[in-house]
């Protein structure tokens, strides 16, 4: 890998409506702190996928890849000493221990721990080459058109 070339790391942010997914990304990517405005209601279609296994020539020979999973407690700036946040964070810590994932306490409103969390994610992903080397070699090895990279479902 060249000194000025970095692999593309894919990070997926999941969570319920209004939990701060977009705000967390904005703080990290654009250095824009979250506003205290409530989220605008949106209508999202329910998507359901049928998942099944198809045998492939090399699919059974590929090793299982374990993703890096973080549990992120956002809005820790809101009533940090209150009873409800304390209980919820206790449950989150217990859950993180049970599923062996890291728990980060962040605030998209103040920016607390956002950059540290993403740096920690990147370091964990880069420390496991199986999570990024395949994508990196595929992207650096071939020139695909926009149409070839697009997948329609």
Secondary structure, DSSP 8 states (H G I E B T S, - for coil): --TT------------TTSSHHHHHHHHHH-----S--------------------TTGGGS-------EEEE--TTSSTTSHHHHHHHHHHHHHHHHTT-EEEE--TTT-TTHHHHHHHHHHHHHHSGGGTHHHHHHHHH----HHHH----
